[in-house]
Amino acid sequence: MRVQWLRCFGWWLLVYSLFGMSVVWGADEYIIQHIFKLGRKDVFDAVFSPDNRFIITLSGTHKLEVWNAQTGRPAKAFSTGEHRAISLLSHPRDPVILTGGKDHTIHLWDVNRGQKKGVLRGHIGSVNALAINADGRLLISGSDDGAILVWDLEKLVLSSTIQKAHQGPVLGVAIHPNSRILASGGSDSKVRLWNTETGKLLIELREHAGEVNTVRFHPNGILLGSASRDKTIKIWNWQQKLAEQTLTGHENKVNDISFHQNGAVLLSGSVDGSIRLWDLKDGKLIDQLKSVSGPVEHVHFDGSGKHIIAAMHKGAAQTWELGESAFVAALEGHDRAITSLDFTKNGRYILSASMDKTIRVWNIERQNLAKTYDAGNHRIQELRVSPDSRSFATAGADGKVMVWDTQTGQPTLSLQRHRGKVNTLDYHPSEPVLVSGGADRQWVLWDLDQSRVILAKPAHDDQVTTVRFSPDGQRFATGSADKSIRMWSYPDGRQLYTLSGHRQTIQSLDFSPDSSRLASASSDTTLRVWDSPSSGEGRLRRLLTGHSFIVNGVFFADNGRTLVSTSRDKTIRLWDVDQGLQLRVLSGESAPISTSGIRPDGKLIAAGTLKPELVLLNFPLHAIELKRRQRQSQSSSGGRQTSAAGNGVSGNTLWGTSPPAVPDEPEEDLPPAFVVDESDLEEVFDPEPEEQIYAVVQVDDTEKRREAIQNEMNELMKRKRFCQQAEDLQRLTFDGLQLSPQDQTMYDALLKLAIVRQDFNLIFLATKIGQWADFQEQLYDYSNALDLQQQFRYWVDEVFDQSDIRQGHEVSILLSGCDSDQDFAMPDNLRWIDLPQEFIRKVIATPYFIDFRDFQGLDEAEFTNRLFTQIQDALKRKDPHPKNRIPLVPEIQTPPLATGKVMLDFAHTQLWGDPTQVPFQLRRGAEPWHSYLSDFDKAKTLLLPTGQYYLRLNNTIRRAFLVETDQELQVRGVDLQ
């Protein structure tokens, strides 16, 4: 017992000497700041630049992207190409990124030019882990080959090699602060420490029960942290070979850890979708970050410890910022999601409506439930409190507008005029009048004293989703699912003008206190601020972007100087109306926000969630005033300046040569060098078209054209009049495929066009390629991703799968053309043609890579010749077609290619996992490998250009064979074993 007590006492002394402080949490918290969408593939890593001004991400497409850390906007991007980078590291001093790749090499990239700066070769497996010392001279790399290599980065040479460092892949490496010791973790569940210069094994630590994914040295070097597949984190006193702490709580493997610069806090990320903060003094959980969007691959503190970044499995990276918590209270009582809420005008109570069919009254001062009313079958879509707070009105899915007594909760009026669901309503600010809007596309003005309709008008081409009176009572605005906002005069209901620009449903509207501006929130993830005069035309003043999902609430605050927005992305954000800049992310909730409101005095924000929970937050007036003064100070000093330490940014570099010192002063006292203004993007990023980079600062003509095509396509697809609008469909489809070859809607449109024109060749191309494209839900509301994927899979799996043909069945398809319906037998050429996966990837990834107009209206022979010629050409060249290229007409004849058939039978081939479809590769002569999948009967017949072919399975060449003109060759599974 005495030995154990001494050990614990020694541990306490060690921690106290290291940290010299206790962790105080609660006043500040990490609040989600930005979400970076990187596609559907996993994100390998995301790191801060050494000066914390920029963020670098590495996505599953092996592309490096650079983002402005303060604004969240993209700056540069470049592909790692054949290197296929999977691990990422930022140089501590220079504007250089280091990546480890699947090609067994390490690449150094000049960030400012987007060019490769050097290549390090030595591994014989994928490079999984990288670590660099503080001065940037020493690099450590770990690989699937089980080896650890030590590199001299000044000379770009290999210094030493540790072969068979682990039995299996090396998954994590770290360098001790003195650079003389390195640590490694591997798939063999071991943590090992090595002499950097000699490669001698110093210590082996064996307490983990699963692969060790990450190792990290504590800033003082006395402790070592390791994270494992066994769901634990261990803090080692490595010199004594003791695991002094084992941190448990994650429910799945822990992928990464990061020590705070003060050494008192540890950050961890797990596949269970959680990010946790641990107090290392007592090993207890401090906090768990909110709004984590999925399994976590990597987590990092920035150099100041005030920001956290995480790379997610599901195509995103996220950042959190340490800020003063605005949280006041969480009120629980509803059983289901909260659909609407509003404050009484004295600000003492909140009324909330829920899908649990109740209305609840909350006492804000006491933070408790005051009353509960039963709404019955009147499913409430929106609730609004009257100007005198004596009553409140509700819009119901039952087609009724109900008015209730606030004190008793009894309905006093039941008003019905709408045909269908009532979505929205609002009180006139000074008269006993209510306006409502519904699914029947009309608005209705109600006289509440006489319980009658004053006026009703059809307002939009789709349902009315939101309506608001101006504070002066002279106008009201309506928003609709038709993406438009319309302004109406009161009381005559005359339409004044229409505001257009949103790309999805309008979710919320609010007027500024002086009625001169209107703010709108939309499902397209954006906010817009409009000049809204009482006569003439309204115009767009600001476009605000930053939310990553549906924005369902917007309110003016701070006398109209600030906008508050709430979103289904779980965040509440504050915006400067005049400058159009995001001031702060106020909160990141644990569940999507369904409704929101602001107290009449503007000092308290309420948000209802799907959880269900009613969250109260203080409006941080002091904090945003500091932010405004900071920006004004920067503006008056002429923008960016160089600090005394020489860490400013100049020219077209992304960051300086050394990281800035971390200031301890309040934010308002920071020198301008630490502030990134919107103008930075224009000054820092000088587009260089001859290199593989881009500057995404302003929307160019191509982007405007793409947006216009996508908007028009969405409307056309919703109308479903493909025969009547075949010409428009053709124009939009072919133009859209050239600009956005990854957009699945364009292939859906190509399929519709091919069906009405009964062109089986285009059906083949649309479905074979379209199944791999992405449906962009933020752009289109005519369909959804699941339905489209099922449609493409039907054609690929049921129509173009050859299994039925091999069983002697005839495939016949009824195509509904514009003139008549007609049964088509499967064309002979399409029975046996398939597209290599490499070809499909190139087509989807590169605008103008092929022109689908080349393949319309062709006979079988010409289609086959053109397609094979196109495949061969595409896999040899890297550049797309010129934009001014003229498409081939059907009359042009492509030189004929000699072809033959090969029938591959894998039914008896032994393959790991026994897949239903067998992946295999073919290569003709010295040409590139082509990847295919067998049909569901584990066989495949392919029409191929003649020549000598090699067949590869599981990366092993199994057979060579000759395809001759007009001959059929059978290669059965028995030959492949």
Secondary structure, DSSP 8 states (H G I E B T S, - for coil): -HHHHHHHHHHHHHHHHHH-S----SSEEEEEEEEEE--SS-EEEEEE-TTSSEEEEEETT-EEEEEETTT--EEEEEE-GGG-EEEEEE-SSSSEEEEEETTSEEEEEETTTTEEEEEEE--SS-EEEEEE-TTS-EEEEEETTS-EEEEETTTTEEEEEETTSSSS-EEEEEE-TTSSEEEEEETTS-EEEEETTT--EEEEE---SS-EEEEEE-TTSSEEEEEETTS-EEEEETTTTEEEEEE---SS-EEEEEE-TTSSEEEEEETTS-EEEEETTTTEEEEE-S---S-EEEEEE-TTSSEEEEEETTSEEEEEEEEE--EEEEE---SS-EEEEEE-TTSSEEEEEETTSEEEEEETTTTEEEEEEE-TT--EEEEEE-TTSSEEEEEETTSEEEEEETTT--EEEEEE--SS-EEEEEE-SSSSEEEEEETTSEEEEEETTTTEEEEEEE--SS-EEEEEE-TTSSEEEEEETTS-EEEEETTT--EEEEE---SS-EEEEEE-TTSSEEEEEETTS-EEEEE--SSS--EEEEEE---SS-EEEEEEEGGGTEEEEEETTSEEEEEETTTTEEEEEEEE-SS-EEEEEE-TTSSEEEEEESSS-EEEEE--HHHHHHHHHHHHHHHHTTS----TTS----TT-SS-SS------S-GGGS-GGG---THHHHHH----TTSS----SS--HHHHHHHHHHHHHHHHHHHT-TTTTHHHHHHHHHHHHHH-TTBHHHHHHHHHHHHHTT-HHHHHHHHHHHTTSB--TTT--SS-HHHHHHHHHHIIIIIS-SHHHHTT---EEEEE-SS-EEEEE--HHHHH----HHHHHHHHHSTTSS-GGGGTT--HHHHHHHHHHHHHHHHH--S---TT-----TTS------EEEEEEE-TT---TT--SS-EEEEEETTS--EEEE--TTSEEEEEEESEEEEEEETTEEEEEEEE-TT-EEEE-GGGT-
